[in-house]
Amino acid sequence: MADSKNAGLKDSYLVLYNCLCCVGWSIVLSRGIRTLVVGGDDSLSDRLSNVYASVSDVLIYSQTAALLEILHAAIGLVRSPVVVTAMQVGSRIAALVAIVFAPTAQVQYGAGIMILSWSLVEVPRYAFYMSAIITGDATKKTPFPLFWLRYSLFAVLYPTGIFGELTVFFNAASDSAFGEIFPFAKIIYAYLLPAVYLLGSPFMIMNMIGNRKKSFKKRFAKPPPPPRGLVWPLDDKGGRSSTNVNKAILAASVRGVNPELGDAISNASGWRFKYNKYLKKMVEEQCKSPEAALQVARDGLQKAYELFEYVKPDGSSVSFKEVMSQKWTDDKFHTGYIKGNATPKKNAALEVPYKGDILSGEKLKTQIDKWVSYGTIEDSAGEAMKRCVDNPGWLDLSDKYFVLLGAGSAMGPFLVLMALGANVIAVDLDRAPIWKRLISIARSSSGSITFPLKIPQSDCKDDETLYQNAGCNLFTQTPMIRDWLLDLYPGKGFTVGSYAYLNGALHVQVSLAMDAICRDLSEKRKNTSLAYLCTPTDLHLIPQEAHAASMELYNKFSNKLYCILLSLFSSGKFLRKNAARSPVKDSKNNDYYIVNGISVAQGPNYALAKRLQHWRAVVARHNGKGCIVSSNIAPSTSTVSVIQNKTFAWAYEGMPYFEPYEIFAPETSNAVMSAILLYDINDPTSKGNPKNELNNPNELFKYGGFHGGLWRCAYTVDSIGEASVLIYFGRLAMPYLGIAAALGAAVVAKLTGYV
């Protein structure tokens, strides 16, 4: 009741704030337009020069009110990031100060362009926000004309506004009266701010283009189909929101070892931007003892099974825990099988594609040593790969069976396993193009592929029929897939890999579906091992040497001018220290070093999906069944799904500036991670083998880290993205940047009378 009342007060305040701002900017716009229209015989330039005088009183109040938006973001009234909001509002305030206190800046045409651009942006913006709060849906329920203006006007008005602001800056810098008031005006307004605009404007505009594309796609998206299979539970409003469930699972995971922390998570607000803080505390609780680590994992998984629902084909729903506790009797899969036509390779050797070359033998070992020496991978990952090089018998997979959940995944080992003659049991969506690709690869290999079919393979009269009937759905057919796999190839040992990936809340669903299959196979089938690819952007225990290397690089990079300036300008948001945490001690005085690789922008659902896999990995390794768990950190990889986001692609290009980062091609990542997997399931000394004791179950993730440099970098991955993009564009434009900046400054200075 109190929460509902507080929400009502918050919305009422925000509606009032946006309404008043909209009115204020509407007055500025109407006065500005009237000045242009009734200017008599004055030239357009003169009319624009008179705009400020006609709007100054209302302009000052309207723009100064925007300072409240920084407060709104800081206290959680809105979901905007505080630093970004402060930078946007701050640039406007800088221009406002210049035009108010510099007489020459007021009476030049650029001032009019700036003011009109601002007001044309702000009137629909505040009206849009007001409508979004009232309707409760910013995407679909706001009037379309208002929606279109909000996400379209920037294409013209941002460039014109920036131009106008620059003319104000240059005129203010040359104004003697302004210089008397602000002694450093010339440095700030003639050099510093124009440089910031030159570098920052393209990113601001590109960000708006991305927001426009995303918002239009969301507005015109088709309504989702009726829920089926594994779904998020219904909330009090009849929706299937992920936030409360996310919090409830994490709270339940820690409540058994720290009730106060569990309550704090349950009562936390602003979860979207604060979840990482509680994840860190959860990992710290796990470090206190092996028993705590296992209890957190078991309790978190148990809560997920209890909360998530399974909607049956008839529309009725039960808990996911209940449906997975029973054998599925409604239907079952047929089994498809294709044996490859290629002759198995004799004396196969580990081969790693890398930068246009194929590395093997001593050449591969030399490259491994370079990666280890530079800090791109951990020594344990390097040793695992070398062991694979030295044991070519491990590469004969003709008698090995691998279950690939998400067989077509870009990061999965399907291609490598097929090339080595493995028996792959492929689970992927029932989409004909997927199966055409997988089966075609299998046919040209020396391995075999087994897959679920809707009809007997003998009834498939041609390949197209086979492709159309192959595959399954991890969401809607979870218990049926589990039962099919339990009965398949009796007596054979399975290595079950979880490789399926989806965006947003769907990632949690697919991770939980895979977990249910992994749980039952590891507990009910002998000689079952599990395989995971851990993301580097997560919380992991790391070797003390990695922590020390990060400290050393921080001392090196923190003295570089570029890093100093970025840290200062971002108020500490950019380039945050990676090795900022002291080690956590357990009751036996063991030290555990933690790296926080979480990227907050990826969101709490991504973090929960990966955490479910972490939890299952440690629980399965300690289930008393002798389950080997290969769960190693994979590097940042330039897969198509990642680099289609231009911001990520640009950041990947600039990240290698920060030692010892390296972004890997998919074929390289597939090969090296497959090699470490083969080491884990073959070498009895692997830390994935439960016979080898660990001080804490979470130390499983400390070994075999092919993290691409994230653990040893000077700065957290979440704080180098923007810096990396700047580096990429700086390098790209280096031959032209100096000339363009000099010519641009000269032209603007000439036009504004600065010289």
Secondary structure, DSSP 4 states (H G I P E B T S, - for coil): -HHHHHHHHHHHHHHHHHHHHHHHHHHHHHHHHHHHHT-TT--HHHHHHTHHHHHHHHHHHHHHTTHHHHHHHHHTSS-S-HHHHHHHHHHHHHHHHHHHH-HHHHTSHHHHHHHHHHHHHHHHHHHHHHHHHHHS-TTTTS-HHHHHHHTTTHHHHHHHHHHHHHHHHHHHHT-HHHHHH-TTHIIIIIIIHHHHHHHHHHHHHHHHHHHHHHHHHHHTPPPPPPP-EEEPPP-TTSS--SHHHHHHHHHHHHHTT-HHHHHHHHT-S-HHHHHHHHHHHHHHHHHT-HHHHHHHHHHHHHHHHHHSEEE-TTS-EEEHHHHTTS---S---EEEEEE--SPPPTT----EEETTEEE-HHHHHHHHHHHHHHTSS-HHHHHHHHHHHH-GGGG--TT-EEEEETTT-TTSSHHHHHHTT-EEEEE--S-HHHHHHHHHHHHTSSSEEEEEESS-GGG--SHHHHHHHB---TTTSHHHHHHHHHHSSTT--EEEEE----STHHHHHHHHHHHHHHHHHHHHSTT-EEEEEE-SSSEEEE-HHHHHHHHHHHHHHTTSHHHHHHHHHTTTSSS-BTT-SPPEE-TT--EEEEEE---GGGHHHHHHHHHHHHHHHHHHHTSSS---EEEEEPPPB--HHHHTSHHHHHHHHHGGGSTT--PBPHHHHHHHHHHHHHHHHH-TT-TTSTTS--SSGGGGGGSS---TTTTTSSB-GGGSHHHHHHHHHHHHHHHHHHHHHHHHHHHHHHHTT--
